[in-house]
């Protein structure tokens, strides 16, 4: 990895994005379907001075068109 110098930072430029209404057209749709699920199960049945641990699994699916 190379270090940035003050000259590198001074050479950076930026420009403003157009307004939102300029970016949007009638035929341009951005749809995202998101599904998320969490599940975990732990059992501590008929025991004395014990503990039950559970590992939670998580899944997130995103489909964008």
PDB file of N, CA, C and O in Angstrom:
ATOM      1  N   UNK A   1       0.842  -1.174   0.000  1.00  0.00           N
ATOM      2  CA  UNK A   1       0.000   0.000   0.000  1.00  0.00           C
ATOM      3  C   UNK A   1       0.890   1.241   0.000  1.00  0.00           C
ATOM      4  O   UNK A   1       1.835   1.334   0.784  1.00  0.00           O
ATOM      5  N   UNK A   2       0.587   2.183  -0.875  1.00  0.00           N
ATOM      6  CA  UNK A   2       1.381   3.403  -0.936  1.00  0.00           C
ATOM      7  C   UNK A   2       0.748   4.485  -0.068  1.00  0.00           C
ATOM      8  O   UNK A   2      -0.471   4.523   0.101  1.00  0.00           O
ATOM      9  N   UNK A   3       1.565   5.340   0.468  1.00  0.00           N
ATOM     10  CA  UNK A   3       1.078   6.432   1.310  1.00  0.00           C
ATOM     11  C   UNK A   3       0.685   7.617   0.443  1.00  0.00           C
ATOM     12  O   UNK A   3       1.319   7.900  -0.574  1.00  0.00           O
ATOM     13  N   UNK A   4      -0.372   8.306   0.862  1.00  0.00           N
ATOM     14  CA  UNK A   4      -0.787   9.521   0.167  1.00  0.00           C
ATOM     15  C   UNK A   4       0.038  10.699   0.662  1.00  0.00           C
ATOM     16  O   UNK A   4       0.340  10.813   1.850  1.00  0.00           O
ATOM     17  N   UNK A   5       0.390  11.555  -0.257  1.00  0.00           N
ATOM     18  CA  UNK A   5       1.117  12.772   0.111  1.00  0.00           C
ATOM     19  C   UNK A   5       0.160  13.955   0.032  1.00  0.00           C
ATOM     20  O   UNK A   5      -0.941  13.834  -0.505  1.00  0.00           O
ATOM     21  N   UNK A   6       0.577  15.086   0.562  1.00  0.00           N
ATOM     22  CA  UNK A   6      -0.246  16.294   0.459  1.00  0.00           C
ATOM     23  C   UNK A   6      -0.448  16.702  -0.991  1.00  0.00           C
ATOM     24  O   UNK A   6      -1.500  17.235  -1.342  1.00  0.00           O
ATOM     25  N   UNK A   7       0.546  16.460  -1.835  1.00  0.00           N
ATOM     26  CA  UNK A   7       0.411  16.784  -3.262  1.00  0.00           C
ATOM     27  C   UNK A   7      -0.651  15.901  -3.917  1.00  0.00           C
ATOM     28  O   UNK A   7      -1.409  16.369  -4.766  1.00  0.00           O
ATOM     29  N   UNK A   8      -0.707  14.614  -3.522  1.00  0.00           N
ATOM     30  CA  UNK A   8      -1.736  13.719  -4.052  1.00  0.00           C
ATOM     31  C   UNK A   8      -3.129  14.216  -3.671  1.00  0.00           C
ATOM     32  O   UNK A   8      -4.037  14.245  -4.501  1.00  0.00           O
ATOM     33  N   UNK A   9      -3.283  14.607  -2.410  1.00  0.00           N
ATOM     34  CA  UNK A   9      -4.582  15.097  -1.954  1.00  0.00           C
ATOM     35  C   UNK A   9      -4.955  16.401  -2.636  1.00  0.00           C
ATOM     36  O   UNK A   9      -6.122  16.606  -2.969  1.00  0.00           O
ATOM     37  N   UNK A  10      -4.001  17.279  -2.849  1.00  0.00           N
ATOM     38  CA  UNK A  10      -4.275  18.557  -3.503  1.00  0.00           C
ATOM     39  C   UNK A  10      -4.668  18.358  -4.966  1.00  0.00           C
ATOM     40  O   UNK A  10      -5.394  19.181  -5.522  1.00  0.00           O
ATOM     41  N   UNK A  11      -4.204  17.285  -5.593  1.00  0.00           N
ATOM     42  CA  UNK A  11      -4.504  17.029  -6.999  1.00  0.00           C
ATOM     43  C   UNK A  11      -5.887  16.411  -7.200  1.00  0.00           C
ATOM     44  O   UNK A  11      -6.367  16.341  -8.332  1.00  0.00           O
ATOM     45  N   UNK A  12      -6.538  15.959  -6.119  1.00  0.00           N
ATOM     46  CA  UNK A  12      -7.866  15.350  -6.239  1.00  0.00           C
ATOM     47  C   UNK A  12      -8.899  16.394  -6.632  1.00  0.00           C
ATOM     48  O   UNK A  12      -8.834  17.542  -6.192  1.00  0.00           O
ATOM     49  N   UNK A  13      -9.852  15.988  -7.461  1.00  0.00           N
ATOM     50  CA  UNK A  13     -10.936  16.877  -7.870  1.00  0.00           C
ATOM     51  C   UNK A  13     -12.268  16.169  -7.666  1.00  0.00           C
ATOM     52  O   UNK A  13     -12.318  14.945  -7.545  1.00  0.00           O
ATOM     53  N   UNK A  14     -13.332  16.936  -7.631  1.00  0.00           N
ATOM     54  CA  UNK A  14     -14.683  16.383  -7.488  1.00  0.00           C
ATOM     55  C   UNK A  14     -15.644  17.262  -8.264  1.00  0.00           C
ATOM     56  O   UNK A  14     -15.371  18.437  -8.510  1.00  0.00           O
ATOM     57  N   UNK A  15     -16.763  16.687  -8.645  1.00  0.00           N
ATOM     58  CA  UNK A  15     -17.794  17.480  -9.309  1.00  0.00           C
ATOM     59  C   UNK A  15     -19.148  17.084  -8.746  1.00  0.00           C
ATOM     60  O   UNK A  15     -19.341  15.952  -8.301  1.00  0.00           O
ATOM     61  N   UNK A  16     -20.064  18.004  -8.770  1.00  0.00           N
ATOM     62  CA  UNK A  16     -21.393  17.772  -8.225  1.00  0.00           C
ATOM     63  C   UNK A  16     -22.184  16.838  -9.142  1.00  0.00           C
ATOM     64  O   UNK A  16     -22.054  16.898 -10.364  1.00  0.00           O
ATOM     65  N   UNK A  17     -22.996  15.985  -8.544  1.00  0.00           N
ATOM     66  CA  UNK A  17     -23.901  15.144  -9.318  1.00  0.00           C
ATOM     67  C   UNK A  17     -25.102  15.972  -9.737  1.00  0.00           C
ATOM     68  O   UNK A  17     -25.447  16.950  -9.074  1.00  0.00           O
ATOM     69  N   UNK A  18     -25.752  15.580 -10.851  1.00  0.00           N
ATOM     70  CA  UNK A  18     -26.966  16.307 -11.237  1.00  0.00           C
ATOM     71  C   UNK A  18     -28.082  16.061 -10.230  1.00  0.00           C
ATOM     72  O   UNK A  18     -28.020  15.116  -9.443  1.00  0.00           O
ATOM     73  N   UNK A  19     -29.110  16.918 -10.257  1.00  0.00           N
ATOM     74  CA  UNK A  19     -30.248  16.755  -9.359  1.00  0.00           C
ATOM     75  C   UNK A  19     -30.914  15.400  -9.587  1.00  0.00           C
ATOM     76  O   UNK A  19     -30.774  14.804 -10.655  1.00  0.00           O
ATOM     77  N   UNK A  20     -31.639  14.919  -8.577  1.00  0.00           N
ATOM     78  CA  UNK A  20     -32.305  13.619  -8.675  1.00  0.00           C
ATOM     79  C   UNK A  20     -33.271  13.540  -9.853  1.00  0.00           C
ATOM     80  O   UNK A  20     -33.339  12.517 -10.534  1.00  0.00           O
ATOM     81  N   UNK A  21     -34.006  14.602 -10.090  1.00  0.00           N
ATOM     82  CA  UNK A  21     -34.974  14.560 -11.190  1.00  0.00           C
ATOM     83  C   UNK A  21     -34.285  14.445 -12.547  1.00  0.00           C
ATOM     84  O   UNK A  21     -34.893  13.968 -13.505  1.00  0.00           O
ATOM     85  N   UNK A  22     -33.041  14.869 -12.643  1.00  0.00           N
ATOM     86  CA  UNK A  22     -32.283  14.706 -13.876  1.00  0.00           C
ATOM     87  C   UNK A  22     -31.827  13.263 -14.042  1.00  0.00           C
ATOM     88  O   UNK A  22     -31.757  12.757 -15.163  1.00  0.00           O
ATOM     89  N   UNK A  23     -31.518  12.603 -12.939  1.00  0.00           N
ATOM     90  CA  UNK A  23     -31.049  11.214 -12.997  1.00  0.00           C
ATOM     91  C   UNK A  23     -32.179  10.233 -13.279  1.00  0.00           C
ATOM     92  O   UNK A  23     -31.928   9.166 -13.838  1.00  0.00           O
ATOM     93  N   UNK A  24     -33.428  10.564 -12.906  1.00  0.00           N
ATOM     94  CA  UNK A  24     -34.536   9.636 -13.014  1.00  0.00           C
ATOM     95  C   UNK A  24     -35.240   9.796 -14.346  1.00  0.00           C
ATOM     96  O   UNK A  24     -35.533  10.912 -14.774  1.00  0.00           O
ATOM     97  N   UNK A  25     -35.510   8.674 -15.001  1.00  0.00           N
ATOM     98  CA  UNK A  25     -36.343   8.685 -16.210  1.00  0.00           C
ATOM     99  C   UNK A  25     -37.495   7.716 -16.006  1.00  0.00           C
ATOM    100  O   UNK A  25     -37.427   6.848 -15.136  1.00  0.00           O
ATOM    101  N   UNK A  26     -38.538   7.850 -16.785  1.00  0.00           N
ATOM    102  CA  UNK A  26     -39.731   7.019 -16.617  1.00  0.00           C
ATOM    103  C   UNK A  26     -39.429   5.539 -16.807  1.00  0.00           C
ATOM    104  O   UNK A  26     -40.029   4.703 -16.132  1.00  0.00           O
ATOM    105  N   UNK A  27     -38.526   5.198 -17.698  1.00  0.00           N
ATOM    106  CA  UNK A  27     -38.229   3.797 -17.987  1.00  0.00           C
ATOM    107  C   UNK A  27     -37.153   3.217 -17.081  1.00  0.00           C
ATOM    108  O   UNK A  27     -36.754   2.067 -17.266  1.00  0.00           O
ATOM    109  N   UNK A  28     -36.680   3.972 -16.121  1.00  0.00           N
ATOM    110  CA  UNK A  28     -35.602   3.528 -15.249  1.00  0.00           C
ATOM    111  C   UNK A  28     -36.168   3.165 -13.882  1.00  0.00           C
ATOM    112  O   UNK A  28     -36.597   4.038 -13.127  1.00  0.00           O
ATOM    113  N   UNK A  29     -36.166   1.879 -13.571  1.00  0.00           N
ATOM    114  CA  UNK A  29     -36.655   1.415 -12.280  1.00  0.00           C
ATOM    115  C   UNK A  29     -35.535   0.700 -11.556  1.00  0.00           C
ATOM    116  O   UNK A  29     -34.745  -0.013 -12.175  1.00  0.00           O
ATOM    117  N   UNK A  30     -35.461   0.883 -10.268  1.00  0.00           N
ATOM    118  CA  UNK A  30     -34.475   0.210  -9.445  1.00  0.00           C
ATOM    119  C   UNK A  30     -35.229  -0.483  -8.313  1.00  0.00           C
ATOM    120  O   UNK A  30     -35.635   0.152  -7.339  1.00  0.00           O
ATOM    121  N   UNK A  31     -35.408  -1.787  -8.457  1.00  0.00           N
ATOM    122  CA  UNK A  31     -36.208  -2.553  -7.509  1.00  0.00           C
ATOM    123  C   UNK A  31     -35.305  -3.573  -6.830  1.00  0.00           C
ATOM    124  O   UNK A  31     -34.543  -4.274  -7.495  1.00  0.00           O
ATOM    125  N   UNK A  32     -35.390  -3.656  -5.520  1.00  0.00           N
ATOM    126  CA  UNK A  32     -34.596  -4.626  -4.777  1.00  0.00           C
ATOM    127  C   UNK A  32     -35.517  -5.416  -3.855  1.00  0.00           C
ATOM    128  O   UNK A  32     -36.282  -4.834  -3.085  1.00  0.00           O
ATOM    129  N   UNK A  33     -35.445  -6.729  -3.932  1.00  0.00           N
ATOM    130  CA  UNK A  33     -36.192  -7.602  -3.038  1.00  0.00           C
ATOM    131  C   UNK A  33     -35.213  -8.135  -2.001  1.00  0.00           C
ATOM    132  O   UNK A  33     -34.202  -8.744  -2.352  1.00  0.00           O
ATOM    133  N   UNK A  34     -35.510  -7.909  -0.731  1.00  0.00           N
ATOM    134  CA  UNK A  34     -34.613  -8.324   0.343  1.00  0.00           C
ATOM    135  C   UNK A  34     -35.354  -9.308   1.231  1.00  0.00           C
ATOM    136  O   UNK A  34     -36.478  -9.049   1.662  1.00  0.00           O
ATOM    137  N   UNK A  35     -34.716 -10.436   1.498  1.00  0.00           N
ATOM    138  CA  UNK A  35     -35.270 -11.437   2.418  1.00  0.00           C
ATOM    139  C   UNK A  35     -34.202 -11.758   3.452  1.00  0.00           C
ATOM    140  O   UNK A  35     -33.060 -12.052   3.097  1.00  0.00           O
ATOM    141  N   UNK A  36     -34.567 -11.701   4.729  1.00  0.00           N
ATOM    142  CA  UNK A  36     -33.620 -11.994   5.797  1.00  0.00           C
ATOM    143  C   UNK A  36     -34.252 -12.976   6.774  1.00  0.00           C
ATOM    144  O   UNK A  36     -35.454 -12.926   7.035  1.00  0.00           O
ATOM    145  N   UNK A  37     -33.430 -13.866   7.306  1.00  0.00           N
ATOM    146  CA  UNK A  37     -33.933 -14.854   8.266  1.00  0.00           C
ATOM    147  C   UNK A  37     -32.881 -15.095   9.341  1.00  0.00           C
ATOM    148  O   UNK A  37     -31.692 -15.213   9.046  1.00  0.00           O
ATOM    149  N   UNK A  38     -33.327 -15.166  10.574  1.00  0.00           N
ATOM    150  CA  UNK A  38     -32.476 -15.523  11.708  1.00  0.00           C
ATOM    151  C   UNK A  38     -33.101 -16.730  12.397  1.00  0.00           C
ATOM    152  O   UNK A  38     -34.319 -16.793  12.559  1.00  0.00           O
ATOM    153  N   UNK A  39     -32.279 -17.675  12.799  1.00  0.00           N
ATOM    154  CA  UNK A  39     -32.819 -18.820  13.531  1.00  0.00           C
ATOM    155  C   UNK A  39     -31.810 -19.310  14.556  1.00  0.00           C
ATOM    156  O   UNK A  39     -30.604 -19.322  14.307  1.00  0.00           O
ATOM    157  N   UNK A  40     -32.322 -19.715  15.713  1.00  0.00           N
ATOM    158  CA  UNK A  40     -31.466 -20.235  16.775  1.00  0.00           C
ATOM    159  C   UNK A  40     -32.313 -21.068  17.714  1.00  0.00           C
ATOM    160  O   UNK A  40     -33.451 -20.708  18.015  1.00  0.00           O
ATOM    161  N   UNK A  41     -31.760 -22.187  18.182  1.00  0.00           N
ATOM    162  CA  UNK A  41     -32.478 -23.065  19.099  1.00  0.00           C
ATOM    163  C   UNK A  41     -31.521 -23.508  20.196  1.00  0.00           C
ATOM    164  O   UNK A  41     -30.381 -23.875  19.912  1.00  0.00           O
ATOM    165  N   UNK A  42     -31.974 -23.478  21.444  1.00  0.00           N
ATOM    166  CA  UNK A  42     -31.181 -23.980  22.564  1.00  0.00           C
ATOM    167  C   UNK A  42     -32.108 -24.728  23.509  1.00  0.00           C
ATOM    168  O   UNK A  42     -33.257 -24.333  23.705  1.00  0.00           O
ATOM    169  N   UNK A  43     -31.610 -25.799  24.087  1.00  0.00           N
ATOM    170  CA  UNK A  43     -32.430 -26.588  25.027  1.00  0.00           C
ATOM    171  C   UNK A  43     -31.624 -26.886  26.284  1.00  0.00           C
ATOM    172  O   UNK A  43     -30.467 -27.302  26.217  1.00  0.00           O
ATOM    173  N   UNK A  44     -32.252 -26.668  27.418  1.00  0.00           N
ATOM    174  CA  UNK A  44     -31.659 -26.993  28.707  1.00  0.00           C
ATOM    175  C   UNK A  44     -32.775 -27.628  29.529  1.00  0.00           C
ATOM    176  O   UNK A  44     -33.462 -26.948  30.292  1.00  0.00           O
ATOM    177  N   UNK A  45     -32.946 -28.929  29.368  1.00  0.00           N
ATOM    178  CA  UNK A  45     -34.090 -29.633  29.932  1.00  0.00           C
ATOM    179  C   UNK A  45     -33.616 -30.606  30.999  1.00  0.00           C
ATOM    180  O   UNK A  45     -32.705 -31.399  30.761  1.00  0.00           O
ATOM    181  N   UNK A  46     -34.232 -30.548  32.174  1.00  0.00           N
ATOM    182  CA  UNK A  46     -34.007 -31.493  33.271  1.00  0.00           C
ATOM    183  C   UNK A  46     -32.536 -31.597  33.677  1.00  0.00           C
ATOM    184  O   UNK A  46     -32.025 -32.692  33.911  1.00  0.00           O
ATOM    185  N   UNK A  47     -31.861 -30.443  33.756  1.00  0.00           N
ATOM    186  CA  UNK A  47     -30.478 -30.439  34.210  1.00  0.00           C
ATOM    187  C   UNK A  47     -30.334 -29.453  35.357  1.00  0.00           C
ATOM    188  O   UNK A  47     -31.124 -28.517  35.481  1.00  0.00           O
ATOM    189  N   UNK A  48     -29.335 -29.661  36.188  1.00  0.00           N
ATOM    190  CA  UNK A  48     -29.099 -28.799  37.335  1.00  0.00           C
ATOM    191  C   UNK A  48     -27.755 -28.099  37.155  1.00  0.00           C
ATOM    192  O   UNK A  48     -26.754 -28.742  36.838  1.00  0.00           O
ATOM    193  N   UNK A  49     -27.733 -26.800  37.355  1.00  0.00           N
ATOM    194  CA  UNK A  49     -26.512 -25.988  37.272  1.00  0.00           C
ATOM    195  C   UNK A  49     -25.787 -26.149  35.940  1.00  0.00           C
ATOM    196  O   UNK A  49     -24.567 -26.311  35.913  1.00  0.00           O
ATOM    197  N   UNK A  50     -26.503 -26.106  34.881  1.00  0.00           N
ATOM    198  CA  UNK A  50     -25.876 -26.204  33.561  1.00  0.00           C
ATOM    199  C   UNK A  50     -26.358 -25.058  32.698  1.00  0.00           C
ATOM    200  O   UNK A  50     -27.271 -24.325  33.077  1.00  0.00           O
ATOM    201  N   UNK A  51     -25.757 -24.909  31.560  1.00  0.00           N
ATOM    202  CA  UNK A  51     -26.159 -23.841  30.645  1.00  0.00           C
ATOM    203  C   UNK A  51     -26.359 -24.414  29.250  1.00  0.00           C
ATOM    204  O   UNK A  51     -25.803 -25.456  28.902  1.00  0.00           O
ATOM    205  N   UNK A  52     -27.152 -23.721  28.471  1.00  0.00           N
ATOM    206  CA  UNK A  52     -27.380 -24.121  27.090  1.00  0.00           C
ATOM    207  C   UNK A  52     -26.897 -22.986  26.193  1.00  0.00           C
ATOM    208  O   UNK A  52     -27.258 -21.827  26.401  1.00  0.00           O
ATOM    209  N   UNK A  53     -26.094 -23.314  25.214  1.00  0.00           N
ATOM    210  CA  UNK A  53     -25.585 -22.328  24.264  1.00  0.00           C
ATOM    211  C   UNK A  53     -26.244 -22.532  22.917  1.00  0.00           C
ATOM    212  O   UNK A  53     -26.630 -23.642  22.553  1.00  0.00           O
ATOM    213  N   UNK A  54     -26.361 -21.453  22.197  1.00  0.00           N
ATOM    214  CA  UNK A  54     -26.966 -21.530  20.875  1.00  0.00           C
ATOM    215  C   UNK A  54     -26.203 -20.626  19.927  1.00  0.00           C
ATOM    216  O   UNK A  54     -25.880 -19.488  20.268  1.00  0.00           O
ATOM    217  N   UNK A  55     -25.917 -21.130  18.742  1.00  0.00           N
ATOM    218  CA  UNK A  55     -25.268 -20.352  17.694  1.00  0.00           C
ATOM    219  C   UNK A  55     -26.349 -19.912  16.717  1.00  0.00           C
ATOM    220  O   UNK A  55     -27.089 -20.746  16.195  1.00  0.00           O
ATOM    221  N   UNK A  56     -26.447 -18.618  16.467  1.00  0.00           N
ATOM    222  CA  UNK A  56     -27.487 -18.093  15.587  1.00  0.00           C
ATOM    223  C   UNK A  56     -26.961 -18.012  14.160  1.00  0.00           C
ATOM    224  O   UNK A  56     -25.877 -17.485  13.912  1.00  0.00           O
ATOM    225  N   UNK A  57     -27.728 -18.531  13.249  1.00  0.00           N
ATOM    226  CA  UNK A  57     -27.390 -18.456  11.820  1.00  0.00           C
ATOM    227  C   UNK A  57     -28.207 -17.334  11.196  1.00  0.00           C
ATOM    228  O   UNK A  57     -29.392 -17.175  11.490  1.00  0.00           O
ATOM    229  N   UNK A  58     -27.565 -16.564  10.339  1.00  0.00           N
ATOM    230  CA  UNK A  58     -28.250 -15.460   9.683  1.00  0.00           C
ATOM    231  C   UNK A  58     -28.021 -15.539   8.185  1.00  0.00           C
ATOM    232  O   UNK A  58     -26.909 -15.807   7.730  1.00  0.00           O
ATOM    233  N   UNK A  59     -29.068 -15.307   7.429  1.00  0.00           N
ATOM    234  CA  UNK A  59     -28.961 -15.302   5.974  1.00  0.00           C
ATOM    235  C   UNK A  59     -29.685 -14.078   5.435  1.00  0.00           C
ATOM    236  O   UNK A  59     -30.809 -13.784   5.843  1.00  0.00           O
ATOM    237  N   UNK A  60     -29.045 -13.371   4.526  1.00  0.00           N
ATOM    238  CA  UNK A  60     -29.650 -12.211   3.868  1.00  0.00           C
ATOM    239  C   UNK A  60     -29.467 -12.370   2.367  1.00  0.00           C
ATOM    240  O   UNK A  60     -28.350 -12.569   1.890  1.00  0.00           O
ATOM    241  N   UNK A  61     -30.567 -12.282   1.622  1.00  0.00           N
ATOM    242  CA  UNK A  61     -30.523 -12.423   0.179  1.00  0.00           C
ATOM    243  C   UNK A  61     -31.090 -11.145  -0.436  1.00  0.00           C
ATOM    244  O   UNK A  61     -32.177 -10.698  -0.070  1.00  0.00           O
ATOM    245  N   UNK A  62     -30.340 -10.563  -1.374  1.00  0.00           N
ATOM    246  CA  UNK A  62     -30.792  -9.348  -2.056  1.00  0.00           C
ATOM    247  C   UNK A  62     -30.777  -9.615  -3.551  1.00  0.00           C
ATOM    248  O   UNK A  62     -29.761 -10.027  -4.111  1.00  0.00           O
ATOM    249  N   UNK A  63     -31.918  -9.375  -4.191  1.00  0.00           N
ATOM    250  CA  UNK A  63     -32.003  -9.505  -5.643  1.00  0.00           C
ATOM    251  C   UNK A  63     -32.393  -8.134  -6.189  1.00  0.00           C
ATOM    252  O   UNK A  63     -33.451  -7.604  -5.850  1.00  0.00           O
ATOM    253  N   UNK A  64     -31.558  -7.576  -7.014  1.00  0.00           N
ATOM    254  CA  UNK A  64     -31.810  -6.241  -7.544  1.00  0.00           C
ATOM    255  C   UNK A  64     -31.898  -6.288  -9.060  1.00  0.00           C
ATOM    256  O   UNK A  64     -31.066  -6.902  -9.728  1.00  0.00           O
ATOM    257  N   UNK A  65     -32.910  -5.635  -9.586  1.00  0.00           N
ATOM    258  CA  UNK A  65     -33.050  -5.594 -11.051  1.00  0.00           C
ATOM    259  C   UNK A  65     -33.357  -4.194 -11.509  1.00  0.00           C
ATOM    260  O   UNK A  65     -33.511  -3.956 -12.707  1.00  0.00           O
TER     261      UNK A  65
END
